[in-house]
Amino acid sequence: HQAVIELDKHFARFGLIMHLGNPSTKSKSEAMFFPASLKQAKEDLSNNTLPENLLLPNNKHIHFTNKFKYLGSTITLLLNEDIEIETRISKAKSLMGAAKSFFDNKDVDKRIKSQVYVSGPLNALLWGCESWNLSKDNLRKLSAFHHGAIRRIIGKI
């Protein structure tokens, strides 16, 4: 509690503002509480259990969240990449769908299709992957999407 007040004062010195909420407005600034054990984190996530809002002077508050986006990546209580990978696959599928007529066109050379795939959908799929700790299940999901995209490019779908 005191740390948040000090942080708000520190930000103010540089002209930065913590967007604090009040009883009728949710704060734009969010806090995330990480339980001591993975078991407790899984329970909290499945039950959507969140700590009480941090109450600050002048009736301001900061609310807690189970996940948030930071620098384009989704952080969760479980500290794994499951939601991030699902999001990336969804974005890549969206790009493949937007270019469906291009990828299905028999008159476009396969090399051009592969270059477009690498520069668009594959780039969206693997954005930020250098920091992922992949589980076998997530690797299987990524491979399934990639192999499906390759089949579409070579005309096997």
C-alpha positions in Angstrom: 0.0 0.0 0.0 2.7 2.5 1.0 4.8 1.4 -2.0 2.0 2.4 -4.4 1.8 5.8 -2.8 5.5 6.3 -3.0 5.5 5.1 -6.6 2.7 7.6 -7.5 4.8 10.4 -5.9 7.9 9.3 -7.8 6.0 9.3 -11.1 4.6 12.7 -10.4 8.2 14.1 -10.1 8.6 13.3 -13.8 5.2 14.5 -14.9 3.8 11.0 -15.1 0.4 10.1 -13.8 -0.9 6.8 -12.4 -4.5 6.5 -13.6 -6.2 5.7 -10.3 -9.8 4.7 -10.1 -12.5 5.7 -7.6 -15.6 3.8 -6.3 -17.5 4.5 -9.6 -14.6 4.3 -12.1 -12.1 1.4 -12.7 -8.5 2.4 -12.6 -6.4 2.3 -15.8 -3.4 1.3 -13.7 -3.6 -2.4 -12.8 -1.9 -4.5 -10.2 -1.3 -8.3 -10.4 -0.9 -10.5 -7.4 1.0 -13.7 -7.8 0.1 -16.4 -5.2 2.9 -18.3 -3.4 2.2 -21.5 -5.2 1.2 -22.6 -8.7 -1.6 -24.7 -7.2 -3.1 -21.6 -5.6 -2.6 -19.6 -8.8 -4.6 -22.2 -10.8 -7.4 -22.2 -8.2 -7.5 -18.3 -8.3 -7.6 -18.3 -12.1 -10.3 -21.0 -12.4 -12.5 -19.3 -9.7 -11.6 -15.8 -11.0 -10.6 -14.8 -7.5 -8.9 -11.4 -7.2 -7.6 -9.6 -4.1 -9.5 -6.5 -2.9 -8.7 -3.2 -4.6 -5.8 -1.3 -3.2 -7.3 1.7 -1.4 -5.3 4.9 -1.5 -5.7 8.3 0.0 -8.4 10.6 -1.5 -10.8 7.7 -2.1 -8.6 6.4 -5.0 -7.9 2.8 -5.8 -6.1 0.4 -8.0 -7.8 -2.9 -9.1 -6.2 -6.3 -9.5 -6.4 -8.4 -12.7 -5.6 -12.0 -13.6 -4.0 -11.1 -16.9 -2.6 -8.0 -18.7 -0.9 -7.1 -21.8 2.7 -5.8 -21.5 4.7 -4.8 -24.6 2.4 -6.8 -26.8 2.5 -10.0 -24.7 -0.1 -11.4 -22.3 1.1 -12.0 -18.7 -1.1 -14.4 -16.6 -1.0 -15.7 -13.0 0.3 -19.0 -14.2 3.3 -17.3 -15.8 3.1 -19.6 -18.9 2.6 -18.9 -22.6 -0.7 -20.7 -23.1 -2.9 -17.6 -23.6 -0.1 -15.8 -25.5 0.3 -18.7 -28.0 -3.5 -19.0 -28.4 -3.6 -15.2 -29.2 -0.7 -15.5 -31.7 -2.3 -18.5 -33.5 -5.5 -16.5 -33.7 -3.7 -13.5 -35.2 -1.9 -15.7 -37.7 -5.2 -17.5 -38.7 -6.8 -14.1 -39.2 -4.0 -13.0 -41.5 -4.2 -16.3 -43.5 -8.0 -15.8 -43.7 -7.6 -12.2 -45.0 -5.3 -13.5 -47.7 -7.3 -16.6 -48.5 -7.9 -15.7 -52.1 -4.2 -15.1 -52.6 -3.1 -18.4 -51.0 -5.8 -20.3 -52.9 -4.9 -18.8 -56.3 -3.2 -21.4 -58.5 -1.6 -18.7 -60.7 0.6 -17.4 -57.9 4.0 -19.1 -57.6 4.5 -21.1 -54.4 7.7 -19.3 -53.6 5.8 -16.0 -53.6 3.1 -17.5 -51.4 5.8 -18.8 -49.0 7.5 -15.4 -48.8 4.1 -13.7 -48.1 3.4 -16.4 -45.4 6.8 -15.8 -43.8 6.5 -12.0 -43.8 2.9 -11.9 -42.5 1.2 -14.8 -40.7 4.4 -16.6 -39.6 5.9 -13.3 -38.3 2.6 -12.7 -36.4 2.6 -16.3 -35.1 6.2 -16.2 -33.7 6.3 -12.6 -32.5 8.0 -12.6 -29.1 8.7 -16.3 -29.2 12.4 -15.9 -28.2 11.2 -15.7 -24.6 8.7 -18.6 -24.6 9.2 -21.7 -22.6 7.3 -24.1 -24.8 5.3 -27.1 -23.4 4.8 -30.1 -25.7 1.1 -29.1 -26.0 1.9 -25.5 -27.2 4.6 -26.8 -29.6 2.0 -29.2 -31.0 -0.5 -26.3 -31.5 2.1 -24.1 -33.2 3.2 -27.0 -35.5 -0.4 -27.9 -36.4 -1.0 -24.3 -37.5 2.2 -24.1 -39.4 1.7 -27.4 -41.2 -1.9 -26.4 -42.1 -0.6 -23.1 -43.6 2.1 -25.0 -45.6 -0.6 -27.4 -46.9 -2.6 -24.4 -48.0 0.4 -22.8 -49.7 1.3 -26.0 -51.7 -2.4 -26.5 -52.5 -3.1 -29.7 -50.5 -6.1 -28.2 -48.7 
